[in-house]
Amino acid sequence: MKRAPVIVFHLCSHVAPRILSLSGSHHPCATPEAKALEILCGIDVSTGSSSDLEPGVHLNSQGSSFWKHPVGGSDGVKAPHCPRAGQWPGILTGIGSPTPVSAFHSPAGWLWDSELGMACLLQVTCLHTLSYPPAQGQGLHVTGVSWNSTGSVVACAYGRLDDGDWSTLRSFVCAWNLDRRGLSPQQPSAVVEVPSAAMCLAFHPTRPSHVAGGLYSGEVLVWDMSRPEDPLLWRTGLTDDTHTDPVYQVVWLPEPRHSHRFQVLSVAADGKVLLWQGVGAGRLQLSAGFALAVQQLPRNTKLKKPSRGETEVGATAVSFSSFDPSLFVLGTEGGFPLKCSLMAEDAAVTRMPSSVPLRAPAQFTFAPHGGPVYSVSCSPFHRNLFLSAGTDGHVHLYSMLQAQPLTSLQLSHKYLFAVRWSPVRPLVFAAASGEGDVQLFDLQKSSQKPAVSVRQTEDESPVYCLEFNCQQTQLLAAGDAKGTVKVWQLSSEFTEQGARETEHLDQLASEVAS
């Protein structure tokens, strides 16, 4: 008996367009896509004569729905209503006429794309949804996320990013070991109580359990997450050296003469960039410092006139060059990124007290955003390229060699809170929006629209932070205003470098510079 060629459609709720084609006269399991269907969804994809194609609907344990529809055959089969999922109008298309159907939402790895008119293999799927209910009960936001050096543990800072005085707000730092058997998404592997709203955090580059954090109160602390009873290792305390405004980012840096030893760098809204070293008695001691003074900013681009009496420039974000360990980019409350150097020698013009001389780090000023910059990211693959994101909803791609951005992309009508280059794909970056989306760009495909946009929060609450996993490169963590961390799994399209991709990046940088 002649077998009818079959198209198998799996319909699900996430948005990520890559076309799945299972048409043809061969057994669909002969195709890689069908094999992926079996692996991802745990079903047996089979075909048979046309009489075998009824009723045409199979539901697996996750409530996913499948249609088995003869190519060029008769009317499609409308699936029965699934009480756990709403209906999503779509079109089943074969070689014959399109057949209207109702599709289901599903947590698995496939999508019905009504614009393309066919099923798609998801490029991004949600692997874990993590939270700490006591923090959510206080209305705390996830203000920062970080992966540890093994790539198996993700940590988040709980704090507040909306207006208010959160200096005495009790908050938390939580960590989840994703490799641990019996992972409980609402029970972190480690929880640290923090005396002020936690604004940011960063795992140590080589010690998997050590994490640094910056607080709303201006303090910087370091914890050992493997010591739940006594996690605190070092803290700055509240001294003349401590930041006087919220700390928005912390970074671990190797010591110049001892590459195996690390210091903590902190940036804050008081305009100071400070380097801290752990000393005895659990104290972080200031080893070097910088201050941003309005009158010392390089005047290579036109900036708004500062408010009367304003002398400091608030720092909001930092990113270090992968090619020059002394070079870094700062985001500012004024909206302009600054190229800075740890090797700067000029004294800062400031009245702020300090136990060490403060220096003026700024070397070059870039054209501003329409509002404060919340995030900057230096390219791991090109010494002159970096990204910035801000309250104007734009991502700017800059060259270190010129003030004007190479390109400007409006990704949101609200704020953009974070942007990060991929650690493995030179032309890929991710951005977190105030409209609840995580957007992934592939500049090899388009310089104007995202390759994928996934919904992190159903009510469009902001996504405040995101980080790629440098060890397990298929993972991306993002935190939001609902107090949730979602771990997204990326397809190979976002993790495998394409042919001549670094050449395309070089070309992009050189075209701008010329």
N, C-alpha and C positions, 0 to 999 in steps of 0.2 A: 504494500500500500504506500502511495506517495505521501511523504511527510510534509506538512505545511510549515514554511519558515515562520519564525515567531519573533516578535519584539517583546521583551520583558521590561516593564516600567516599574520603578520603585519610587514612590512619591513621598517627599518629606518636607519638613518645615524650614530648614535653614537655606539661606541664599548663597549660592556659589556656583557660577556657571562654567562647567566643562561638559561638553556634549558626550553622552553615552550612546553608542550605536550598537545595537544587537540585532540588526536586520541581516537577512541573507538566508541561503538555503541550507546552511550547515547547522549542526547542533550548537545552540548558543553557548554552551559550556566550553566550546573550542576557543572562544575569544577570551583575551585577558580580562576584559570588563566583566564578563559573566563569572569568571573565576573570582574576581574581586567581590562580586555580588554574593557569592557563596561564602567567602571568608568574612566579609564585613557583617553580613546579616544572618549567617548561620542557616541558610535555606538550601534546598536542593532544586536547582533550576533544571527543569526537564522539558522535553517537547514530545510531540506525538502527532497522530493524525488529527484532522480538523475536529473530529468528534471528541478528541481528548481535551479540547480547549475550553470546555464548559465545566463549571460556571465561570472559570477564568479569574477567580480571586483567591488568593492564599494569604492568610494572616499569620505572621510569626509571633513569637512571644512578646515582642516589643510593640505590637499593634501596627506594624508596617504593612502596607498594602501593595499587592502586585497584580498587574493585569497581564494575561497571556492572550494575545490578540493576533490572529492570522494576518500577515501582510497582504494588503489588497483584498482582505476578506470582508465578511459581512459586518453588521453593526457591532460596535464594541460592547462590552459588558459593563453596566454601571454597578459599581461596588456597593454592597450594603453599608448602611450608616455605621460608623464606628463611634460608640458613645464617648470614647476618650479623646476624640479629635474633632475639630470643626471641619467644615467642607471648604474646599478650595477649588473653584472652577478652573478647568484646564482643557486641553485638547489632546487626545491620543492621535498621533499621526503615524500612518504607515505609508506604503506606496499608494494605497487607495485613498478614499476620501477621509478627511478628518472626522473624528467622532467625539462629540462633547461628553465629558465625564465629570464626576466629582472626585476630587483627590483628598487624601488624608494628610495630616501633619504626622511626622514620625521623627523619633530621635536618632535614627540610624543615618547611614552615610550617603543618601541619595536625595535628589530634588526633582520635582516637576517644574520646569521653567515655562510659564505660560507665554512669555515673549518669544522664546525659541521654539515652543511647541513640541518639546520632547524632554525626555528624562536626562538628568545630568548627574555626573559623579561629583560629589562634594569635594571642594578643595580644602575646606576648613570644617572640622567637626568639634563639638564640645566634648572633651574627654572627662573633665571633672568640674563640678560646681561646689566650691569650698566656702565655708562661712563659720563664724563664731557667734552663736546666738546671743550671748551676753553683750557683745559689742553692737550687734544689730539692734538689741533692745534699747541701747542708749542712743540710737540714731547716729552711730559713728560711720564715717566713710572709710573706704580703703584708699589711703593716700599714697602708698608706695608698695611695690612688689619687687622681689629679688630672688634669684636662683642661687643655690650654693655651688661650691666648686665641683661637686660630683654631678650636678644636674638632677639629682633625685629629690631634693627638698626645695619647696617654694615657701617663702615667708612674706608676710604682709604687715604693714603698719596701719593701725586704726587711729584716726584722728578726725579733724574737721577742716574742710577747705572753704566753707562759707564764712561770711563776715561774723565776727564775734570775738570775745576774749576767751580763748581756750587754754590759757596758761596753766590753769589748775584743774583742767578736765581729765579725770582718770581715763586712761586708754590702754591699749594692748598692742603687743607684737606677737603674732602667731606664726607657727610653721607647721607644714604638713609634709611628711615623708611619703611621696607618691609610690615608692617601691615597697612600702611596708604592706604585708599581707593583712587583709581585713581593714583597709583604709576606711575611716569614717569621715565623710566630708564635713560634718558639723562638730567633729572632735579633733582639734589640732593635736599634732604630736607634741608640741611645746607651746606654752602660753606664758608671756611675761607681762606683768602689770607695770604700767608706766605712769609717772606722776603728772604728766602734762600731755596734751594731744601730740601723738607721734605724727610727724609730717613727712618722713622719708626714712629709708633704710637701705643698707647695702651689705651683702655677705662678703666676708674676707676672701681674697683671691685664692688662697691655698688651704686655709683652715675651715673645714666644712661646717663647723658649728658656731663660728664667731660671726656676729653681725653688729654693725654700727647703725645708730639711729640718731636723727635730729628731731628736736622737740619744738613745740610752739613757744615754750619759755626761753628758747635760745640755747639750751643745753645740748651737748653731744654725749652720747653714752655708747658703750660697747658691752654686749652680752655674750655669754656662752650658752647657747640653746640646749646643750647636752647636760646642763646643771640646773634642773628645774627648781630645786630648793634654794639655790644661791647663784642666779645667773649673771649678776652684774660683775663685770671685770674692771671697767674704768668709767669714769665720768668727769666732765669738765668742772662740775660744781658751778655755783653762781658767783663768779669773781669779776674783776674789772676786765679780764680777758674774754669772758663769755659773750657770745652774741646777745644783743639787746632786743632782737626781733626774731621771728620764726626762722628756723633753719629749713631751707627748702630742698637741699640735696647734700648727701655725703658720699665721698668716694675714697676708696683705699688706694694709696700710692706707695710704690717701693721707695725706700730711703736711698738717696743718691749713692752712698758708699756701701750700702748693705742691701743688695737687691732681694734678699730673702726676708728682710724685715720691712714692715709696712707702717705708714702713718695714715691718719684719717684727715681728709680735707673736707671742710664744711663751707657752704655758701649760704648767706642769709639776707633778709630784707634790710638789714642795717648797713649794707654796702661792704661788709667785710668778707674776705676769703681767708680762712685760717687753717693752718696745719697743726695737728695735734699728735703727740707721741705718748704712748702708755708708759707710765713710770710706776714705781712702787706705791704701795698704799692705795691702790685702786684709783689713781688719778690720771686724767689726761692733761698733759702739760703743753702749753703753746710753744711750738718750736719755730714758727715763721708765720708771717701774716701780711695781708694786702688790704688796701682800702680803695674804694672807688669814689673819687671826688669829682664833682661836676666840672670844676675848673681845669681838671687834668685830662679830660676826655680828648682823644685825638679829633681834630676838627676837619677830617677829610670828607665828611658828609654832613648835610644840613639836618639839624635836630631841632625839636621844639624847644623854645626857651623855658628853662626850669622855673618852677614856682618860686616866688619871692622867699628868700631865706633858705631854700633847699641847697644842701651842700653834698649830701651822700646820694649815691645811685644804688638803689636796691637791687641785689642780685637774686635771681629766681631759679637758675639752672646752670649746670656746668657739664662740659664734655671734653675729654682729653684726646689729643691726636694719637693715633696708633703708630705714627711715624716719628714724632718728636715728643719725648716724654715731658718736656718743659712747656709745650704749647697747649693752650686750652681756650675754649670758647665759652663765654658767659652769656646767658640770657638775662635781661634786665626788666625792671618795672617800667622803664621808659619805652620799651618796645624795640630797642636796637641791640643786636648782638655785638659783643666785643671780642676781638682777638687779643689774648693776653699771654703773658709769659711768666713762669716761675723764676726766670733769670733776671727779671726787671730789677734795677738798682735804684731808681729815683725814689726819694722819700715821698710818701703820701702826704698831701695837705689835709690834715684831719685833726680834730680836737678830741677824738675818741681815745680814752686811756688804753694803754697796752704795755705789757711787760717786755715786749720785743718791738724793735722799730717796724712800723708798717710801711710797705712799699706800694707804689702805684703800678699796677700790672698791665694796664690797657695799652695796646700798640696800634690798634686799628678799629675804627667804628664802621659798622655796616648799616645800610639803609634800613629804616625802622619798619616794623609792622604797624598796623593801625591801633595797637593796644599792647599791653604787657606781653612779653614772651614767657611762656610757661615751660618750654622744653627745647633743648638743643641736642644734636647728635652728630658727631664727627664720623665720616665714612671710614670703615675698617679697611677699605680697598683703594682709597685715593687720598693722598696727603692734603689736597686742597679743597675738598668738598665737605660741606656739612649742611644739615637741615635744621630749621627752627619752626616752631609752632606757637601760635598765640591766641589771644582773645578775639582777634579779628576773624577767626575761622580759617586762616590761611596757613599752608606750609610753604616756606621759602627754601629753595635750594640755592646755596651760595657757593662761590669760589672764594678762597682766602685771598685771592689776588685782586678782587674788585669789590666796591661797596654795594653796587646794585645786585639783586638776586639774579641768578641765571633764569629761574622760572618761579612763578608764584601760582599755587593751586588753592582754590577755595574748596575746602572739603566739608565745611559745615556753616550753617547760618548762626550757630552759637559758637562757644569757645572750643578751641582745641587744647587739650591738656597734656598730651604726650606725643612724641614722635621718636621712632627708633629705626636705625638701619638694621637690616638683616645681618647676622654675623657670617652667613655662608653664601648669600646671593648678592653680588655687588649692586644690582639694579632694583632690589626689593627693599621697601621700608613699610612700617606699620604706623598708624596714627590712631589716637583715642579721642573721641568727640564728645562734646557736651550734649549731643542728641542720642547717646546710648549706643553708638556704633563703634566697632573696631574695623578700620579700613586697611586693606593691604594693597599696596601699589607695586606694580612691576613695570618699570620704565622701559623695559624692552618691548612691552606690548602697547603701552599707552602712557603718555606723559600728562594726560588730562583727566583721566577717570580711573578709579580703583579697579584692580582685577577682581577683588572680592570685598564686599562689605557685609559683615555679620552683626546681627543684633545681639548686644550683650545684655541690655535691660529692656524688658517689655514695655515699661512706662516711659522710655526715653530719658531715664535718669542718666546723668553724666558718667562717662568712663574716665577715671582720673589718671590711670597709670597703666603701663604695659612694659613687658620685658621679654625678649627672646631668650631661649635657653641655649647657651653656647655649647653645652655638652650633648644634650639630646635635642638636636637642632630642629626636630619636627614639632617642638612644643613652644607655645607662646602663652604667657600668663597676663591677664588683665584684671584690674580691680576697679570697683565702681562705687557710686554714692549709696547703693543699697547695702553695702557692707559685704559684697560677694567678690570672690576671686574665681574667675573662670579660666581653666586651662584648655586652650584650643590646640587641636592637633592639625598640623599643616600637611597637605599632600606633597608629593615629591616635586611638584611644579615650583614650590616655594623653597625647596631645600637642595635641589640639584642644580649646580651652576651650568648655564647654557654655554654653547660654543661662542667664543669671542666676546663673552660678556664684559670682561675687564677692558677689552679694547673699546667697546661701546661707551663704557664709563669714561675712559680717557678722552674719547672723542667729544663727549658731552662737556667735559671740563675744558678742553682746549678750544672748542667753539665759543664758549663763553668768554674765555680770557682774551681771545683775539678780537 
